[in-house]
Amino acid sequence: MPLPLFALSLLVVSCQGETADLAETADRPVRGENSVLAPAPIDPPAAPGAMAPNLAVVGERLAATWLEPIVVAGSPEHRLRFARLGKAGWSEPVSIAQGPDFFANWADFPSLVEAGDGTLYAHWLAKTAEDTYAYSIFLARSDDQGASWRPLGQLNRDQTPTEHGFVALVPEADGARAFWLDGREMVDGAPMTVRSARIEDPGGAEQLLDSRVCECCATDAAATDEGPILVYRDRSQDEVRDVSVVRGTASGWTEPLAVHRDGWQINGCPVNGPAVVASENRAAVAWFTAAGGVSRVHVAFSDDSGASFGAPIVVDEGSVLGRVDLALDAEGATWMSWVSNRSENAEILVQRISHEGAVGEPRLVAKTSAARASGFPILQNVQGKMFIAWVDVGEDRSASRIRVQEL
């Protein structure tokens, strides 16, 4: 039975109010007392009710994407928005894509990457059949730093009415590579898989990297000197769901390797994926686990492009929700963010870990909600400045706001 067409309206809009030469953002805020970061909000121009924020670097400037719910002719739709931060603030937001069939999810959200040649690629998810989790990955491209976008169609090349998502994009010199969770084998009762392909490579083949993985934990990827590195939550035959890494090398893709054998056996997906950052041959991976009945967030380091990892550092444990992210600062230190649940409200925390492994003091970014609607905080370093984005849910979720703060 043929699948219904994806009803999508790609908008080509010029960025207004952004100068050709974007200058530096404001000075760094001063850290407050009691390990609380003094607030310096620079919220993007997202409408109330926006969700799924993400951060990227575009033209050496901070860029943000997010999803906004809208009503068109009395019917609900979503649009994927893009803006870039300059001296005078955020540019006028541009709609990358819009349509009634968006799969708008708190944990499986759009992303954007700038390739080595300056091309921008963005992804989002859209329904392709009536089943709740029948959706695919769609792409758009910009050749003018995000001022306009054109559709590229579907990333995954199968047409099965199954789940395709949790995408990680990695820049390459002349393009970009995508990694994603792919449910095409689940039509026949097989497990979820993880796959990869180069974007805009019609003659290139999709690569199957792991044939049995956790169904709905996010993937993440980074570029090392030896090639791309992918991290994801694996799934053994006896339901141990620890974090694994696969690397792209000159001789091909490696077999999956456990970053650390936590031994977390759980009969279901925790919706809590890992994060990775890399520079040259050094990589860091952060993840959540509840092995042994204790919730923890870990970080582990590699000095050989992810071929091996040292013993993990326990960054936090006990009342921890996870939802980790990582970024590298100008000194090569790793910043980690996560969500804890140790107080009456959940908290977004950050911590700096030096190149030598010295762990700094946890610092509070903001109070948040433990609800899924609060999403995943996102870290991004831009020209030596560290930023974090999150969803401020509030009591009325229809009025939730996207927050961005310089740390």
C-alpha positions in Angstrom: 0.0 0.0 0.0 1.6 3.3 -1.0 2.4 5.7 1.8 0.6 9.1 1.9 2.6 12.0 0.6 4.3 14.2 3.2 2.5 17.4 3.3 5.3 19.9 3.6 5.7 23.6 2.8 9.3 24.7 2.5 9.6 28.4 3.0 12.4 30.4 1.3 12.8 33.5 3.4 15.5 36.1 3.7 17.1 36.8 7.1 16.2 40.4 8.0 17.9 42.6 10.6 21.2 40.7 10.5 24.3 42.6 9.3 26.8 41.1 7.0 29.5 41.3 9.7 28.2 39.9 13.0 30.3 41.2 15.9 31.0 39.6 19.3 28.3 39.0 21.8 28.2 40.6 25.2 30.9 40.0 27.8 30.8 36.9 30.0 28.6 37.1 33.0 30.1 36.8 36.5 29.3 33.6 38.4 27.1 34.3 41.4 27.5 33.0 45.0 26.7 29.5 46.2 27.8 28.0 42.9 24.9 29.5 41.0 25.6 31.0 37.6 24.5 34.7 37.5 21.8 34.9 34.8 22.5 36.5 31.5 19.6 35.4 29.3 19.8 36.0 25.6 16.7 34.2 24.6 16.1 33.5 20.9 13.0 35.0 19.1 10.9 31.8 19.6 7.1 32.1 20.0 5.4 31.0 23.3 4.8 27.2 23.2 8.1 26.6 21.3 9.9 23.4 22.1 12.9 21.2 21.1 15.7 23.8 21.1 19.1 23.0 19.6 22.3 25.0 19.2 25.0 25.0 16.5 27.8 27.1 15.1 27.2 28.9 11.8 29.8 31.2 10.4 31.5 31.3 13.8 28.3 32.6 15.4 25.8 30.9 17.7 22.8 29.6 15.8 19.6 28.1 17.2 16.8 25.9 15.9 13.5 25.2 17.5 10.0 24.0 16.8 6.9 26.3 17.0 3.3 25.2 16.9 1.1 27.3 14.7 -2.4 27.2 13.3 -3.0 27.3 9.5 -6.6 27.6 8.3 -7.8 26.3 11.6 -5.5 23.2 11.6 -2.5 22.7 13.8 1.0 22.6 12.2 4.6 23.0 13.2 7.4 25.0 11.7 11.2 24.5 12.2 12.8 27.9 12.9 16.4 29.2 12.6 18.1 32.3 13.9 21.7 33.5 14.4 23.1 35.6 17.2 25.0 38.8 16.4 26.1 42.1 18.1 22.6 43.5 17.9 20.9 40.3 19.1 19.2 37.5 17.2 18.4 37.7 13.5 14.8 37.6 12.4 13.8 33.9 12.5 13.6 32.0 9.3 11.3 29.0 8.7 13.4 26.0 7.4 10.3 23.9 7.0 6.6 23.8 7.9 3.8 21.3 7.7 0.9 19.5 9.4 2.8 16.2 9.6 5.7 17.1 11.8 6.7 14.5 14.5 7.2 17.0 17.3 8.8 15.1 20.2 10.5 16.2 23.5 13.5 13.8 23.1 13.8 13.4 19.3 14.4 16.9 18.0 15.8 18.6 14.9 19.4 19.6 14.4 21.6 21.6 12.1 25.3 21.3 11.1 27.7 23.5 9.0 29.8 21.5 6.6 33.5 22.3 6.0 32.5 24.1 2.8 30.0 26.4 4.6 26.9 24.5 3.5 24.2 24.2 6.2 22.1 21.0 6.6 19.1 20.8 8.8 16.9 17.8 9.7 13.5 17.2 11.2 11.0 14.4 11.5 7.6 14.0 9.8 4.9 11.3 9.8 4.7 9.1 6.8 1.8 6.8 7.8 -1.0 6.6 10.3 0.8 4.6 12.9 2.0 6.8 15.9 5.6 6.0 15.3 5.6 5.9 11.5 7.9 8.8 10.7 11.0 9.5 8.6 13.9 12.0 8.5 13.7 15.0 6.2 16.5 17.3 5.2 17.0 20.9 3.9 20.1 22.7 2.7 21.2 26.3 2.8 24.0 27.9 0.8 23.7 31.4 2.2 24.3 30.8 6.0 20.7 30.2 6.7 19.0 33.1 4.8 17.1 30.6 2.6 16.5 26.9 2.5 15.6 24.3 -0.1 14.3 20.8 0.6 16.4 17.7 -0.1 13.7 15.1 0.7 14.0 12.0 2.8 17.3 10.8 4.4 16.4 7.2 5.1 15.8 5.4 1.8 13.3 2.8 2.9 9.6 3.4 2.8 8.5 1.3 5.8 5.9 2.8 8.1 8.3 2.6 11.1 10.4 4.9 13.3 13.4 6.7 11.9 15.0 9.4 14.1 17.4 10.4 16.8 19.7 11.9 14.2 23.3 13.0 14.8 25.0 15.1 12.1 28.8 15.4 11.6 30.5 17.9 9.3 32.9 16.7 6.6 35.2 18.8 4.4 32.7 18.7 1.5 29.5 17.8 3.1 28.0 16.1 6.1 27.3 12.6 7.5 24.2 11.5 9.3 23.6 8.8 11.8 20.2 7.7 13.0 18.1 5.0 14.6 16.2 3.0 11.9 13.2 0.8 12.5 12.8 -0.7 9.1 13.6 -4.2 10.4 10.9 -4.0 13.0 8.3 -4.6 10.4 9.4 -8.2 10.5 9.8 -8.3 14.3 13.6 -7.6 14.3 15.2 -5.0 16.6 15.9 -1.3 16.1 19.2 -0.7 14.2 21.6 2.3 13.8 22.7 3.4 10.4 24.7 6.0 8.6 24.9 7.7 5.3 26.5 10.8 3.7 23.9 13.5 2.9 23.4 14.3 -0.8 25.2 11.2 -1.9 22.6 9.5 -4.2 25.1 6.8 -5.2 26.3 6.1 -1.7 25.0 3.2 0.3 23.6 3.4 3.8 25.8 1.6 6.3 24.3 -0.7 9.0 26.5 -0.1 12.1 24.6 -2.1 14.7 21.7 -4.5 14.2 20.3 -4.4 17.8 20.1 -1.1 19.7 17.9 0.7 22.2 14.8 2.0 20.5 14.5 5.6 21.6 17.7 6.9 23.2 19.3 9.7 21.3 22.5 9.2 19.4 25.4 11.7 19.2 28.5 12.0 17.0 31.7 14.0 16.6 34.7 14.2 14.3 38.1 13.1 15.3 41.4 13.1 13.5 40.8 9.5 12.5 37.2 9.9 11.4 33.7 10.2 12.9 32.8 8.7 16.2 29.2 7.6 17.0 27.8 7.0 20.5 24.4 5.4 21.3 22.7 3.1 23.8 23.2 -0.5 22.7 20.9 -3.5 23.6 22.1 -7.0 24.3 20.1 -10.2 24.0 19.5 -10.1 27.8 18.5 -6.4 27.8 21.7 -4.9 29.0 21.5 -1.3 27.6 24.9 0.2 28.1 26.5 2.9 25.8 28.6 1.8 22.8 30.8 3.5 20.3 31.4 2.9 16.6 34.2 4.6 14.7 34.7 5.4 11.1 38.3 4.6 10.1 40.4 4.4 6.9 39.7 0.7 6.8 35.9 1.0 7.5 33.5 1.0 10.4 34.6 -0.7 13.6 32.6 -3.2 15.6 30.6 -1.7 18.5 32.6 -1.2 21.7 31.2 -0.5 25.1 32.4 2.8 26.5 32.0 1.2 29.9 30.3 -2.0 31.0 27.8 -0.6 33.5 25.6 -3.7 33.3 22.3 -1.7 33.3 19.7 -4.3 32.6 16.3 -2.7 31.8 13.4 -4.2 29.8 12.5 -1.0 28.0 14.1 2.2 26.6 14.9 4.9 29.2 14.9 7.7 26.6 18.2 8.9 27.9 21.0 8.9 25.3 24.7 9.7 25.5 26.7 12.7 24.4 30.2 13.0 22.7 32.6 15.7 21.9 36.0 15.4 20.2 39.1 17.5 19.2 41.9 15.9 17.3 42.4 12.5 18.9 40.8 13.2 22.2 37.1 12.4 22.9 34.8 12.6 25.8 31.5 10.7 26.3 28.9 11.4 28.9 25.9 9.2 29.7 23.2 8.3 32.3 22.9 4.9 33.9 20.8 3.3 36.7 22.8 0.1 37.0 22.5 -1.4 40.4 19.5 0.7 41.1 21.5 3.9 41.5 21.1 6.8 39.1 24.4 8.3 37.9 25.8 10.5 35.2 29.3 9.5 34.0 32.0 11.0 31.7 34.9 9.1 30.3 37.8 10.2 28.1 39.7 8.7 25.2 43.1 9.8 23.8 43.0 7.5 20.8 39.9 8.8 18.9 37.5 6.6 20.8 39.4 3.3 20.3 39.5 3.0 24.1 38.3 4.9 27.2 39.6 5.4 30.6 37.7 4.6 33.8 34.5 6.7 34.0 34.2 9.7 36.4 31.0 9.8 38.4 29.8 13.4 38.0 26.6 13.0 39.9 24.5 10.3 41.5 21.4 9.7 43.5 18.5 12.0 42.4 19.6 12.3 38.8 17.5 12.5 35.7 20.3 12.5 33.2 19.7 14.2 29.8 23.4 14.9 29.4 25.3 17.1 27.0 28.9 18.1 26.4 31.0 20.9 24.9 34.7 21.8 24.7 35.9 25.2 25.7 38.9 27.2 24.3 41.3 25.5 26.8 40.3 22.0 25.8 38.3 21.4 29.0 35.0 19.5 28.8 31.8 21.1 30.0 29.0 18.8 30.9 25.3 19.6 31.6 22.7 17.4 33.1 19.4 17.5 34.9 19.1 16.5 38.6 16.1 16.0 40.8 17.6 16.5 44.2 15.4 19.5 45.2 11.7 20.3 45.1 12.2 21.3 41.4 14.5 19.7 39.0 17.7 21.6 38.3 19.9 22.1 35.2 23.6 21.8 36.3 26.9 22.3 34.6 30.4 21.2 35.5 33.8 21.9 34.0 36.3 19.0 33.7 39.9 19.9 32.8 41.9 18.2 30.1 43.8 16.5 32.9 40.5 15.2 34.5 40.2 17.7 37.3 36.5 18.0 38.1 35.2 21.5 38.9 32.3 22.5 41.2 28.8 21.8 39.9 27.0 25.0 39.2 23.2 25.6 38.9 22.0 27.1 35.6 18.3 27.2 36.3 15.4 25.5 38.0 13.4 23.4 35.6 10.7 20.7 35.5 11.3 17.0 35.7 8.5 16.6 33.1 9.3 15.4 29.6 8.2 18.8 28.2 11.3 20.4 29.7 13.4 18.5 27.2 17.2 18.2 27.0 19.5 21.2 27.8 22.0 21.8 25.0 25.6 23.1 25.3 27.5 24.9 22.6 30.9 26.7 22.6 31.3 29.6 20.1 34.6 31.5 19.8 35.5 30.7 23.4 32.1 31.5 24.9 29.9 28.7 26.3 26.1 28.8 25.9 23.3 26.6 27.1 19.7 26.3 25.8 16.7 24.8 27.5 12.9 24.9 27.7 11.3 26.9 30.5 8.0 25.0 30.8 6.3 27.0 33.5 2.8 26.2 34.9 1.2 26.7 31.5 3.0 24.5 29.0 1.3 26.3 26.1 3.3 29.4 27.1 6.7 27.6 27.5 9.7 29.6 26.4 13.1 28.7 24.9 15.9 30.1 27.0 19.5 30.6 26.1 22.2 31.8 28.5 25.9 32.4 28.3 27.8 30.6 31.1 
